[in-house]
Amino acid sequence: MRWSLALVRALAVMALRISEDSGVFPDDFCSCLQRDLCQSLPADHQFQVEPHTMVQLTALFLYQVMMFDKEGADWKQYDWSKVTTVTMEYLDTDLVCHAHANKARVVMKDLIQRNYLTDSRRRANWIAFIVDYSKLLYLDGINLDLQSTTSNYSALPQALREVTNMFHKKIPGSQVTFNVPWTPDCPNGQCHDYVEMANSCDFLVVKSYNLQNQMWDECFAKAGAPYHQVYSGLSAYIKLGVDSRKLVMAISWYGYDYPCQRFYEPGRCELKKIPVGGAPCSSKAGRSIPYKVIMQQLPRSITGRYWDDDYKSPYFVYRVNNTYHEVWYDDPESISLKSSILKKLKLRGIGAATGNALNYTGYPAAAMQTEEMWNALCPIRGKWRT
């Protein structure tokens, strides 16, 4: 059964009141066929994977493979040999049961709003609620982001610490994470104490995608996550003093379709100027499209797949009437290159947004494309979990 986050909140309030009034415990709301699946994963539950180097044979590291799930039932076809955490925007109780059966954590996504940072009383009430409904619904923690209008950044580490402490106290083994920009160098004017934030939660999820939200140079279509920028952004966090094992690199399973204002040649698609945060151009000149749609468009392109060696990303061009379109995206080759950054920088893991962007219809060509995308998350071996 699938619910929106707003409905989940309403149902949780009702259920918690029933629990308080009648003495009914949360376990009595279990909807899984096996009652033991209505339990958060224990604190000692981890996933062992290969060491970073062959020299470290006695020091196995623990990788995170986060999958962001948006809608539908595609999760039934996920490669559960790789997934360690699923982040949901909508509550799906069947997904919770299925993930727990596969020893994967399930966390809900939520926003830290402005008044939570400025009003300690509201913050305390919010924290108490999200912990209670997570416990009631057998979730394993929470993935947090910042409300876009929030500007009181100095209070953020303390708020994050309070959330983490309460989750760890009430739900042993729970996981509290926070999403951060691709670079710590104040993109869009957001400047945080990332070292303190990393120390205040289990780990940070670095959104290493949509790097063209602000384009400061030429207004031309380009890769959403150029390899060298992704690498430099993650390295910058580490140089600040953030422990690399507190960083998960999130990549995207969608690309951008850019209509060209002027088309000169492949790789030279001039865009409409849409300013963002002082930058003259942005990815808002295009639209995001999932990988499964991109793979349907590619055979109908006028160029076929091109590879840009500077960005280390693929792209192609197609035409509709008199308008040229240039599509930039990530595929197994470009994702495998980014996955190699995990070992180079000794990161905690990788994530993908979103799992629903792949084609799970079962057609042979689509099945192969989907399998290759999953394998690209950990290209050295077939799976990371043992």
N, C-alpha and C positions, 0 to 999 in steps of 0.2 A: 504494500500500500504506500502511495506517494502523497506527501503533503507539502505545501509551501511553508517557508519559515514562519510567516505570520500566523498561519493556522496551527503550526506546531507550538508556537508560543501560547496561543489561546488554549489549546488542548492541555498543554503542560500545566498552565495555571489551574484549570479545572481539576486535573488529576492530582496535583499537589494539594489542593484544598480537600479533595476527597480523602487523600492519604492522611492529612492532618486530622480530619473530623472522624474518620472511621477506623484509623489504625491499620488500614490496608497498606502493605509494603509495596514498593515499586516492582518487585519481582512478579507480583500478581498481574501486571500489565503485559507480561511476556507474550509475544505473538509468534515466536519461533517454534518449530516443531520439536526441537530439542531445547530444554530449559537451560542447559549449560551454555547455550549460545547467547542467552540474555545476560551476559556478564561482560564487563569491560575486560580487555586483555590484561593479564597480570603485569606487575612492574618488572619482573625478570624476563618477560617475553621479548626476545630480540631475534635478529636475523644475522646469521654468520655468513660472510662472503669471503672471497679470495683476498689475500693481502695486497697492499699497494705494490710491493716488489717481491721478487722471489726470495730475497734475503730475509724478509719478515715472516718466515713460515710459521713462527710461533705466536705471531701477533695478528690475529684475524680482526679486521675492522668491521663495523656494523654500518651497512648502507641503508639509507631510506630511499624508497621508490614511491613517491607520492603521485596519486592520480586524482585529478580534479574532475568531478562528475557533475554534469549540469542538468540533464533531464533524460527521461526514457529508461529503457531496460537494457541498454547496451552493456551494462556492467556484467550481465550474465556471460558475455563473450570475452571479458577481459582476460589477459594472461595472468592468472593469479599466482603463478610461480614467481612473478616479479613484484607484484604490488605489496607494499607494506602498510600503506595508509591511503584511504579514500577520503577526500574532502567533498562534502555534499553541499549544494546550494538549496536542495529540497530534501526533506526527510523521506526516505524510502525504507520502511521497516524490513522489507524483504532483502534489500541490499545489506542492511545491518546484519541480518542472520547469515547471509551468504558470505559476507566478508569475515565474520567471526569463525565460520566453519573453515575458512581458508587461512585462519590465523592472521588476518589483517585488521588493523585498526580503522575505525570510522570516526571522523570528526565533522562537526558542523562548522560552516563559515559564518562569521558575524563581523559587524563593524563596531569600532570604538568611536562613539559619537563625541561631539564637542563637549556637551554638558557632562559626560563621564569624566573628562579631564579637569573641568573647572569646578565641579561640585562633588566633593568626597562622599556625600550622603547618597546621591544618585548613583555614583560609581559602586558603592557598596551594595546597593539594592540590585543593580544590574549584574554584578558578579555573583551574588547569591542566587539569582534567578538562573543564569546560564549554567551554573554548576548543577543546580537542582534538576533542571530539565534534561541536561546531559546524562545525569545519573538515572533519571526516570526512564529515559529512552535508550539506555544501555550504550551510550556513545563513549568514545575513548579520549575525548578532549575537544579542542576547538582550534580553528585556524582564523586568525584575526587580521583585519585590515583597518585602515584609517579612513574615516569619513572624509570625503574630498574637501569639505568646507572647514575642516578642523585646522587650527593654526597654533594651538597651545602645545607645542612639541615638547617643552621642557618637562611636562608632567607625564609624558608617555612612558618612560622606563618604570616609574613608580606604579602606574596603573597596570602595566604588564606584569610586574612582579607580584602585585596583589592577586591578579587573575591566576597566575601560575601557582602561587602558594596555596590558594584555595582549591584549585583542581587537584593538585597533588595530595592535599590533605583529605579531601572528600572522595576522590576516585584514584586510588593508588595505581600507578602505571599509566595514568592519563598523559596526554601530550598537548602542550600549548605552543603554538607557533605563530609567527607574525610575518606578513608579507612586506617586503621592502623593495625599493626601485633597483634597477639593474646596476646602478652605481651609487656610491655614497656621496658623490660630489654635488649634492643639492639639486637634482633634476626637478624642474617645475617649482623651484623655490623651497622644496622640502629638505630641511636640514635637521638631522636627528643625531643623538648620541648613540650611534649604532653599537659601540662596544658595550655600553651599559644595557642597551636593549637586548643584545645577544645573551648577556649574563642574566637577564631577567626572565627568560623563557627557555624552552627546550632547544629551539633553534630558529633561525631566520630563513624564510623562503625568498630567495632573490629572483625577482621576475625578470629573467634574462631574455625578454622578448618585447616586441613592439618598441624597439629602441628609436624608431623614427617618429615617436609622438611629437618630438621637436626636431625640425631640420634646420640647422644653422648655416648650411652651405647651399649648394645648388638645389633648386626645387625640381628634383628628378626622382622617379621611382627608384627604390633601392631595397636591399634586403632588410627584413624586419629585425634580424638578429645576427649581424656580421660577427664572424668567429672572433676576430681580434678585439672587437669592442666588448663582447661577452667576457672574454678572458681578462681584459684590463679592468672591467667593472668588478669582477669577483676578486681579482688581485688587490684592488684598491681597498676593499673591505678588510682583507688580511693585513695590508700595510697599516691600516688604522689601528690594528690590534685585536680585531675580531678573530677568535679561534676558528680555524678553517673547518673544524668538526662541528661548528655551530652554523654552517651554511649549507643549504640545499639549493641547487641550481634548477630553476623551473624554465622549461622550454615550451614552445607552443606547437600544437598540431593543427594550426591554421595559418593561412597566409593572407596577403593583401592583393586585391585586384584594383589596379590603378587605371582609370581612364586618362588617356594622354591629351593634354591641351594641344601639344605639338609632338609629333613622333618623328624623330630623325633617323634612328636605327635601333636595333635591339640593344637595350641597356641605356638608351638615351630617350626616355619618355618624360617630357616636361609636364609638370603637374599644375593644377590650379592652386594658387596661393591661399592657404588657410592658416593664418597665424595661430600659434598656441604659446602662451607664456613668454611672449616677446620674440620667439622664433618666427621667421617669415613664413615657414611652411610646416606641414605636418602630415602624418599618415591619415589624417581625417579626409584628405583628398581622395582616399580610396575606401574600400570596404573590406572587412574581414570575411574570409570564406574558409570552411573546414577542408581538411586534407582530402576527404572523400569526394568533395565537389571538384577540387583542383585536379584530381586524377581523372575525373570525367571530362574536364575541359581540355586537358593536355593533348589528347589525340586529335582534337579539332583545332589546335593552334596552327598558326602559319609558320612557326619557327621550329616546333619541337622543343625539347628540353635544352636550354643553354646553361652553362655553368660559369659563374663569375669567380675567378680565382682570388680576387682581392677580398671579396666578402665571404668566399667559400660557401656560396649558396646558389641554388638553381632558380631559374626563372624562364618564362616563355611569353610570347606575344600572340594575341588573337585579335580579330577584327569583327566588329558588329556595325553594319552599315558603313558609315564613314569615320567611325571612331576606333582608334587602336587602343587596346588594353594591354598592360604589362602586369603579369602576375609573379610576385616574389613569394617564396615559401621555403619551408624546410622539408627535406625528405630523408630517407635512411642514410645517405652519404653525409649530408651536412650535420644531421643529428649525431651520427657516430663520431664525427670530429669533435663536436661539443661534449659528448660523453667522455671523451679522453681527458677533458679538463679535470674531471673528478680525481683522477689519479695524479695528474700533474700538480694540483693544488691541495690534494688530500681533503676534499670536501666530504660532507656527511652523506650526500646523495643527490638525487635528481628527481624532478617532477615533470608532469606533462599536463598541459591545459588545451583541450579537455579530452578525456577518454572517449567521449561521444563523437569526436571529430573523424574517427576512422569508420571504414565500411565493414560492417559485420553481417552482411547479407548472405555470405557463404559462397558466392560465385567464385570460381577458381582464381581469376585474376585479382579480384578484390581481396580474397583471403590471403593471397601471397603478399599484396601490398601492405595489408594490415599486420601480418606476421613480421614483415621486415621492419615496420615502424616500431613495433614492440621490442624486437631484438636490438634495434639501434640504441635503446636506452642502456643496454649493457652489452656492447659488441664483442667483448673479449670472451664471454662464455654465454651459454644459452639462457642461464638464469642466475640470479644473485642470491636467491634464498636456498638454504639447505635444511 
